[in-house]
Amino acid sequence: MVYFTKRPSIQILDSNNNWIFPEDTLAVTKIKIKNDLDSTPATPGVDAYKNLGDIITKQYEHNGSKWVKKERSKQFYLNWAERPDLWPVGPIDLRWDESRKVWTINSGSSPYKMVYITLEEDLTKENDFDETYPARGFLDDIEYSKEPLPKGYRRLVYVKDKTGYTAPRGIKLLCRYDTDGGFYEPVSKPSVVAQGTIDVGNKVQISMDYAQGNRAGSAPTFLTSFINPLEFTYAQGQKGMFTFLRGQWTLTTVKQ
């Protein structure tokens, strides 16, 4: 239903500079427009279909000096969802606003605040690449939301660094959300140093003193490989200091 109104002429001041208020009436004409998907226009042409309603067409091409007959249809364009070059189709970019409990759009500034993420995997990269592989981590429940998750559940996310910063599993990093890539990127990039006990060959038991939440003297350990670029002489059972460099543990000193 379309409404057309006719505005009365209005004078604001008369000759004596007195206000004149308009009458509170408007002439309203009601016009009902109904889509016509069955009628055929008498004269084909560019403007022949403009009064038949919002007809969706499949083809309307110029053939030489005249317009070809337009194929009218109640269906949409074939494979329209696969043609973003012709139609504005694509995935919806929404973000969850935890404080407001609503889905919202990305208006230039991310609704995500910087959060602390604990890595469950080593953040590593290839030697000839700056960008790291995505590494799985989890958000701190208290930091992310006031509603804790059920026991045994975690808020899993993925961390990726564009500059090639690497870090071992167990470390907690301050990260920001990259709205373009969909990954969290470290903001704090500390150098990680840990002590370890050398095992057989190039294996070492790393003590995770760098991981938060450990009591003094009770940090967990894990067995991993290390490299020895400075060619220290060592034996099984010796203790040493190891630094996480370029995605791997590096022996930096040995206790004699």
Legacy VTK file of the C-alpha trace (Angstrom):
# vtk DataFile Version 3.0
C-alpha trace
ASCII
DATASET POLYDATA
POINTS 256 float
0.000 0.000 0.000
1.379 3.394 -1.045
0.177 6.725 0.377
0.451 10.046 -1.458
-0.143 13.261 0.446
-0.821 16.804 -0.720
0.646 19.438 1.515
-1.409 22.627 2.017
0.233 25.973 1.439
1.480 27.407 4.725
2.041 31.021 5.704
4.163 31.559 8.740
3.673 35.314 9.317
0.896 37.626 8.236
1.272 41.335 7.410
1.052 42.215 11.105
3.809 39.740 11.959
1.328 37.428 13.655
1.756 33.659 13.467
-0.721 31.782 11.334
-0.997 28.082 12.071
-1.975 25.716 9.246
-5.036 23.544 9.430
-4.384 20.097 10.840
-5.688 18.313 7.735
-3.956 16.571 4.866
-5.458 15.227 1.686
-4.509 11.533 1.460
-4.881 9.396 -1.637
-4.597 5.626 -1.241
-3.175 3.598 -4.120
-2.825 -0.176 -3.965
-0.139 -1.753 -6.142
-0.331 -5.468 -6.821
2.343 -7.526 -8.532
1.245 -8.856 -11.929
3.205 -11.974 -12.834
0.812 -13.197 -15.541
0.131 -10.302 -17.909
2.254 -9.660 -20.988
2.896 -6.049 -22.022
1.411 -4.962 -25.311
4.570 -3.318 -26.610
7.919 -4.968 -25.804
10.677 -2.566 -24.957
12.943 -1.238 -22.309
10.121 0.314 -20.227
7.420 -2.203 -21.041
7.714 -4.105 -17.769
8.183 -1.240 -15.345
4.509 -1.150 -14.300
4.059 -4.878 -13.754
5.455 -5.005 -10.223
8.756 -6.313 -8.840
9.249 -9.089 -11.373
12.521 -10.941 -11.075
14.025 -11.701 -14.452
16.625 -14.143 -15.669
17.829 -12.386 -18.823
17.577 -8.899 -20.170
20.236 -8.399 -22.808
20.713 -5.980 -25.666
20.861 -7.775 -29.004
22.069 -5.471 -31.714
19.631 -2.558 -31.969
16.689 -3.995 -30.045
15.961 -5.545 -26.686
15.310 -9.266 -26.612
12.201 -10.586 -24.894
12.565 -10.651 -21.153
12.035 -14.037 -19.486
9.898 -13.408 -16.435
10.075 -15.906 -13.594
8.958 -16.379 -10.002
12.358 -17.928 -9.277
15.567 -16.099 -8.537
18.618 -15.934 -10.769
20.172 -19.342 -11.428
23.113 -20.002 -9.060
22.731 -16.512 -7.651
24.495 -17.448 -4.413
27.604 -18.402 -6.415
27.849 -15.052 -8.223
29.100 -12.386 -5.793
30.224 -10.450 -8.886
26.552 -9.933 -9.837
24.715 -10.058 -6.501
25.709 -8.977 -2.962
25.988 -12.505 -1.609
28.464 -13.891 0.903
28.873 -15.024 4.506
27.531 -12.832 7.303
30.296 -11.269 9.422
28.963 -11.157 12.984
30.676 -11.011 16.364
29.372 -12.105 19.767
29.355 -9.272 22.311
29.766 -11.071 25.632
28.877 -8.067 27.805
25.657 -7.210 25.903
24.766 -10.830 25.026
24.037 -9.949 21.399
25.460 -10.634 17.954
26.883 -7.448 16.486
28.635 -6.288 13.314
32.267 -5.320 12.998
32.076 -1.521 12.828
35.784 -0.925 12.396
36.770 -1.618 15.995
36.665 -5.186 17.233
34.196 -5.941 20.041
36.783 -8.377 21.382
39.031 -7.155 24.157
42.580 -8.370 24.675
42.607 -11.621 26.642
45.111 -14.051 28.128
45.428 -17.343 26.280
47.305 -20.426 27.478
48.900 -22.420 24.655
48.139 -26.142 24.491
50.566 -26.605 21.587
53.936 -25.129 20.668
53.644 -22.015 18.504
56.114 -22.890 15.729
57.067 -21.898 12.183
59.207 -22.950 9.242
62.727 -21.530 9.108
62.118 -19.654 5.838
58.700 -18.219 6.852
57.848 -15.371 9.188
54.251 -16.423 9.903
53.717 -19.208 12.402
51.428 -22.191 12.199
48.128 -21.819 14.102
48.472 -23.250 17.619
45.564 -24.352 19.789
45.033 -22.580 23.108
42.278 -21.804 25.595
40.883 -18.640 27.145
40.950 -17.970 30.836
37.313 -18.381 31.992
37.389 -15.514 34.486
39.073 -13.217 31.985
36.607 -13.956 29.178
33.289 -14.320 30.966
31.773 -14.208 34.444
30.009 -17.492 33.707
32.456 -20.390 34.246
32.281 -23.434 32.009
31.394 -26.923 33.294
34.281 -28.876 34.762
36.563 -30.307 32.096
35.506 -27.839 29.368
37.652 -25.092 27.852
37.108 -22.179 25.485
39.375 -23.251 22.631
40.865 -20.709 20.219
43.799 -20.601 17.800
46.837 -18.345 18.062
48.942 -17.204 15.117
51.780 -14.690 14.876
52.560 -12.803 11.649
56.063 -11.746 12.721
57.371 -15.218 13.502
57.316 -15.093 17.298
57.340 -18.629 18.716
56.419 -19.894 22.189
56.149 -23.252 23.978
52.996 -24.921 25.221
51.903 -23.977 28.736
52.790 -20.305 28.485
50.090 -17.665 28.972
50.148 -14.837 26.391
48.230 -11.579 26.183
46.537 -11.668 22.758
44.300 -9.538 20.582
41.766 -10.834 18.075
42.568 -10.387 14.381
39.198 -9.708 12.725
40.636 -10.237 9.239
42.285 -13.605 9.819
40.078 -14.999 12.574
43.043 -15.855 14.832
44.322 -14.434 18.104
47.723 -12.747 17.828
50.175 -12.341 20.729
50.704 -8.829 22.044
53.094 -9.806 24.841
56.031 -11.759 23.443
58.302 -12.821 26.314
61.450 -14.862 25.862
60.897 -18.249 27.508
63.765 -19.802 29.473
63.400 -23.072 31.399
65.646 -25.530 33.175
65.777 -29.168 32.190
67.429 -32.491 32.808
69.160 -34.016 29.797
67.930 -37.468 28.852
69.202 -39.901 26.221
70.541 -38.346 23.027
69.012 -34.964 22.283
66.053 -35.429 24.633
65.408 -33.320 27.715
62.904 -33.223 30.558
61.761 -29.568 30.550
60.453 -28.129 33.815
57.436 -25.882 33.127
58.249 -23.224 35.731
57.211 -20.581 33.171
53.594 -21.813 33.257
51.343 -19.873 35.633
49.445 -21.529 38.468
52.252 -23.824 39.644
53.308 -24.162 43.226
56.988 -23.715 43.999
58.886 -26.937 43.392
55.918 -28.735 41.831
56.025 -27.592 38.186
55.138 -30.354 35.678
57.730 -31.652 33.225
57.550 -33.079 29.724
60.001 -34.881 27.449
60.973 -33.095 24.245
63.841 -32.654 21.780
66.434 -29.882 21.875
69.225 -28.552 19.677
72.795 -27.697 20.666
74.110 -25.045 18.242
76.916 -23.966 20.640
78.142 -27.588 20.803
78.215 -27.930 24.604
79.551 -31.181 25.980
76.875 -32.882 28.074
75.918 -36.263 29.467
72.709 -37.955 30.509
71.411 -36.650 33.843
73.078 -33.239 33.618
71.017 -30.138 34.219
70.995 -27.198 31.841
69.164 -24.037 30.851
67.118 -24.048 27.667
65.639 -21.162 25.664
62.740 -21.549 23.237
64.081 -20.104 19.966
62.612 -20.399 16.455
60.084 -22.935 17.573
62.422 -25.338 19.395
64.255 -25.703 22.696
67.889 -24.627 22.494
70.580 -25.596 25.020
72.185 -22.356 26.263
74.244 -23.556 29.253
75.104 -26.795 31.095
75.763 -27.266 34.812
79.243 -28.723 35.267
LINES 1 257
256 0 1 2 3 4 5 6 7 8 9 10 11 12 13 14 15 16 17 18 19 20 21 22 23 24 25 26 27 28 29 30 31 32 33 34 35 36 37 38 39 40 41 42 43 44 45 46 47 48 49 50 51 52 53 54 55 56 57 58 59 60 61 62 63 64 65 66 67 68 69 70 71 72 73 74 75 76 77 78 79 80 81 82 83 84 85 86 87 88 89 90 91 92 93 94 95 96 97 98 99 100 101 102 103 104 105 106 107 108 109 110 111 112 113 114 115 116 117 118 119 120 121 122 123 124 125 126 127 128 129 130 131 132 133 134 135 136 137 138 139 140 141 142 143 144 145 146 147 148 149 150 151 152 153 154 155 156 157 158 159 160 161 162 163 164 165 166 167 168 169 170 171 172 173 174 175 176 177 178 179 180 181 182 183 184 185 186 187 188 189 190 191 192 193 194 195 196 197 198 199 200 201 202 203 204 205 206 207 208 209 210 211 212 213 214 215 216 217 218 219 220 221 222 223 224 225 226 227 228 229 230 231 232 233 234 235 236 237 238 239 240 241 242 243 244 245 246 247 248 249 250 251 252 253 254 255
